[in-house]
Amino acid sequence: MLRTREFQILQRGIYLTLSFILILWIVKLVEWIKEVDLGFYGILPRTLKGSIGIITGPLIHGDVIHLMSNTIPLIILGVGLFYFYHNIALEVFIWIYLASGFWVWIVGREAYHIGSSGLVYGLVMFLFWGGILRRNP
């Protein structure tokens, strides 16, 4: 059984991760109810108009399958991040969120980019290299 402090850390990680996932699903639900495509809030590289997508792009998904494809890994990786790196997890999450969007804005093809895949891959890389550098399997 997890000790009380570890259980609190795990609970916080689950809560924060599921809160972010809930935001993604609410955005998709609003799109569905309002019958609107918010894809134009994605990242449009190298344009001032498209720079807002650095913030909004990861919240928008093309369809439910796209959203599910990001939801499952985000749950696993998010809880892992907030459990194993609880002291720096929120800062790391925000940096990866913004940096992945920024680099898509810099080098992406000239089209709107949406979805949380950059965040997923950033979390994978952080957890992988963090484990290696800490020598923690």
Phi and psi in degrees as a GROMACS rama.xvg file:
@    title "Ramachandran Plot"
@    xaxis  label "Phi"
@    yaxis  label "Psi"
@TYPE xy
-68.2152  140.475  LEU-2
-66.866  160.967  ARG-3
-55.8086  -47.4104  THR-4
-63.564  -44.4906  ARG-5
-63.9145  -38.841  GLU-6
-64.5642  -39.7461  PHE-7
-64.3951  -39.9741  GLN-8
-63.8244  -44.013  ILE-9
-63.521  -44.6533  LEU-10
-58.5597  -44.8635  GLN-11
-62.3369  -42.7044  ARG-12
-61.7643  -43.4221  GLY-13
-64.4575  -45.3497  ILE-14
-60.4888  -49.8335  TYR-15
-65.4431  -41.8884  LEU-16
-64.7519  -48.2905  THR-17
-67.5212  -28.2968  LEU-18
-64.4049  -43.262  SER-19
-65.087  -44.1341  PHE-20
-60.0091  -40.2097  ILE-21
-59.9952  -41.1133  LEU-22
-59.7051  -43.9083  ILE-23
-59.5356  -44.1204  LEU-24
-70.9451  -34.3292  TRP-25
-64.857  -41.8375  ILE-26
-59.4602  -45.0651  VAL-27
-65.4984  -38.6604  LYS-28
-64.3963  -42.0859  LEU-29
-61.6985  -43.7802  VAL-30
-57.4245  -43.9871  GLU-31
-68.2509  -47.0081  TRP-32
-65.3542  -44.8918  ILE-33
-80.9346  -6.72362  LYS-34
52.8342  51.565  GLU-35
-130.087  148.69  VAL-36
-104.772  115.41  ASP-37
-89.5356  13.4805  LEU-38
-55.5398  -25.3595  GLY-39
-70.8637  -6.88012  PHE-40
-91.7427  8.13603  TYR-41
-75.3513  -176.507  GLY-42
-82.6949  121.481  ILE-43
-109.905  103.74  LEU-44
-55.3697  141.397  PRO-45
58.6646  28.1288  ARG-46
-127.934  146.21  THR-47
-62.8008  -42.942  LEU-48
-57.8402  -39.4444  LYS-49
-80.6083  -9.46474  GLY-50
-70.2431  -23.4411  SER-51
-61.2724  -26.0421  ILE-52
-63.5624  -20.1752  GLY-53
-58.1042  -35.8761  ILE-54
-88.4164  -46.0004  ILE-55
-90.2784  -26.0306  THR-56
-55.1147  -44.9174  GLY-57
-67.1998  -13.2957  PRO-58
-88.2637  -12.3662  LEU-59
-109.333  137.226  ILE-60
-131.745  149.475  HIS-61
-64.8077  -42.6594  GLY-62
-155.821  -179.696  ASP-63
-65.5249  -35.1973  VAL-64
-64.5458  -42.8603  ILE-65
-60.1014  -44.2588  HIS-66
-64.7516  -43.2656  LEU-67
-63.2658  -37.3471  MET-68
-63.9304  -23.9568  SER-69
-96.7675  -29.5845  ASN-70
-62.444  -50.6418  THR-71
-61.298  -51.3151  ILE-72
-64.9497  -33.7421  PRO-73
-64.5682  -36.5422  LEU-74
-63.109  -50.0913  ILE-75
-63.8734  -50.7592  ILE-76
-69.9714  -39.2734  LEU-77
-63.9568  -47.3569  GLY-78
-63.0842  -40.8133  VAL-79
-60.4983  -45.0264  GLY-80
-60.5402  -50.407  LEU-81
-72.1236  -20.5426  PHE-82
-84.8949  -52.2818  TYR-83
-79.0757  -24.9166  PHE-84
-125.54  41.4157  TYR-85
-56.5409  -27.7586  HIS-86
-73.2311  -29.0908  ASN-87
-121.501  4.05764  ILE-88
-59.4491  -47.0324  ALA-89
-63.7424  -42.2311  LEU-90
-63.3486  -43.4941  GLU-91
-61.8594  -44.976  VAL-92
-58.3445  -47.3995  PHE-93
-64.5059  -43.4826  ILE-94
-61.5897  -44.9448  TRP-95
-64.9815  -43.0575  ILE-96
-55.4902  -51.6065  TYR-97
-73.2019  -42.4096  LEU-98
-65.824  -40.3696  ALA-99
-64.105  -41.7175  SER-100
-65.6925  -41.32  GLY-101
-60.4002  -45.491  PHE-102
-69.7681  -32.5345  TRP-103
-64.4244  -40.9488  VAL-104
-63.3251  -35.5923  TRP-105
-75.126  -47.3037  ILE-106
-115.112  -2.00466  VAL-107
-68.2639  159.388  GLY-108
-70.989  161.29  ARG-109
-78.6541  81.5691  GLU-110
-160.608  163.163  ALA-111
-72.922  133.663  TYR-112
-113.938  126.482  HIS-113
-131.046  161.121  ILE-114
107.429  165.908  GLY-115
-99.5936  16.3526  SER-116
-61.3262  -38.008  SER-117
-61.1447  -39.2859  GLY-118
-65.4244  -43.1754  LEU-119
-58.769  -51.2705  VAL-120
-65.4643  -36.016  TYR-121
-63.8517  -41.7593  GLY-122
-65.8037  -40.5409  LEU-123
-57.9787  -48.254  VAL-124
-64.7971  -42.018  MET-125
-62.7759  -47.7205  PHE-126
-66.2534  -39.4552  LEU-127
-64.0261  -55.6125  PHE-128
-70.6429  -33.0511  TRP-129
-61.6983  -41.5737  GLY-130
-65.5733  -41.3205  GLY-131
-66.9014  -48.1239  ILE-132
-65.9819  -31.2814  LEU-133
-84.4383  -6.49994  ARG-134
54.3592  47.3085  ARG-135
-123.123  106.211  ASN-136
